[in-house]
Amino acid sequence: MKKRSVFKVILSLLKLVDKFVVVLFLAVINGAIGNLLAVSISTLSVIALSSLLGLEISISFTNLLIIIVICGILRGIVRYFEQYSNHYIAFKILAIIRHKVFKKLESLSISDIDDKEKGNMMEMITSDIETLEVFYAHTVSPTLIALIVSVVNLIVLGLLTNFILSFVLLFFYILVGVIIPIISYKVLEKDGRSYRYELASFNSFFLDALKGIKELKFFNRIDEKAKIIDEKSSSLDKKRVKSNNKASIFKAISSSMIILSALSIILVSFLINSYSSITSTLFIKPYELIIGVVISLSSFGPLIALSALPLNLVQTFSSGNRILDLLDEKASLNEVNDGTTLDYKSVKVNSLSFKYNNADKEVLKNINLNINENKIIVIKGESGIGKSTLLKLLIRYYKIEDQNMIKYNDIPIDNINTSSLLDNVTMFSQSTYLFNDTILNNLKIASLNASNEEIIDALKKASIYNFVFSLKDNLNTVIDPQKLNISLGEKQRLGLARVILRKPKLLLLDEPTANIDLENEVLFLNSLKTIKKDMSIIIITHKESTSRIADITYKLENGELYEVKDNLNESN
């Protein structure tokens, strides 16, 4: 995580508000008016009560009552518009941030995204972004409102009573609105930041546990995992309680400052009157003292709201920091947009060697491969020896030292537009992900404008047509694990239908039959033989049964690739 000062985080977050300056202005104005009306209601109520008690007041009790009612109605109206404006800004900006985060993920390379913990990412795009609502809806305009309201209250207090009392109140305003929040933020920062990152880690762990719930049940390890979850949850609760306890102390201190401000005004008024004659301009009359005390007690609302923010802001700025880290992240492999458009004919791998960052040992050594159109190439080998890495290099998943090591149509891979490369080359893994949507929409991810005829043809070629149309809603059936009993083999064949609909010219298959039964494997492999006339196919596998459909078979061993001459070619 990049270390940023709070000031830098605030500035970065405020840059997103520039489109909503007018709405922010309305929120601040309505908020300031609303708070001033609240103080006015309290002050006028005391003046009206003083009038009833016989003190000489220039405004009649009836008129005061009418003004109080009008102020109450107006406060309700401006309060509504203040809240509406604040939350309009907050939710609009949250939508913008979600869009920026998704676009940023889109700009990163596949390997960059693969390296990120999925639970952490879920925490970021849900909880972290939602946490920023505190900043936009409850921090930006309330801070400006507190400043405006405090200045107006001080001026009004000085005009109605004595500016010496304004300076007394100013001291407590600074104490409650500035000094206490800064101190509390410093005290709470470490605990709050730790809580936020531990929460992200916990969510990642919990998501992982949910994904593996079946395995935990099979191996009877639910209780052990639940115990760890309880321990982590308990640790989170302790940190939250610790932070809340500290925040409560500062809240109590702020509340006590309000009482102390009123007492200070009474004390200062007593001292002023002790050294001033009753005719002196400094002398504070009883009703003026009452007004001073009421304004003091009723005007701290916006400042109290600010003093309560540090606990939330610590987590908010931690969330903002994480999001800014992502938005500032540079892709390890930039997309090519100014290169050549590819119309796939062949791919050549020349003396390709590769090792991962910071690794000493090469995964691949001097690999040579020449693939022409309409061939099924099988690359065999044990797990973990670099077969998947070789396929990933063919779609520019990782950066290679020399772009001439991989050429499409004699064009170096780094000179081909990324979008064009992915239009021609598609990778299919051993586990197909199907979205919680209809089968039709899952298929149309490959081609939004695919016709019904193309979809039916793809289903038939993938040997999944009969299954789909045996379902009650056929293509409109929603893929829902809780409602639809669909096997891994059926998922793979639906995934293959989606690939066929994409119409790639080179199909890369990464252990496509590793997790499916024999019946589904036969159907899947027969489908590959059917579509061979439309595309070149490279399959990596450790299963002999899969390798039998190959036109050419290679074996990868100790990082080196060599052709297997005695391949049984059953595809012809």
ABEGO torsion letter per residue (X at the ends): XBBBBAAAAAAAAAAAAAAAAAAAAAAAAAAAAAAAAAAAAAAAAAAAAAAAAGBBBABBAAAAAAAAAAAAAAAAAAAAAAAAAAAAAAAAAAAAAAAAAAAAAAABBAAAAAABBAAAAAAAABAAAAAAAAAAAAAAAAAAAAAAAAAAAAAAAAAABBAAAAAAAAAAAAAAAAAAAAAAAAAAAAAAAAAAAAAAAAAAAAAAAAAAAAAAAAAGAAAAAAAAAAAAAAAAAAAAAAAAAAAAAAAAAAAAAAAAAAAAAAAAAAAAAAABBAABAABBBAAAAAAAAAAAAAAAAAAAAAAAAAAAAAAAAAAAAAAAAAAABBBABBBBAABBBBBBABBBBBGBBBBBBGBABBABBGBBBBBBBGBBBBBBEBBGAGAAAAAAAAAGABBBABAAABBBGGBBAAABBAAAAAAABBBBBABBBBBBBBAAAAAAAABAABBAAAAAAAAAAAGAAAAAAABAAEAABBBBAAABBBBAAAAAAAAAAAAAAAGBABBBBBGAAAABBAAAAAAAAAAAAAAAAABBBBBBBABAAAAAABABBBBBBGGBBBBBAABBBAAX
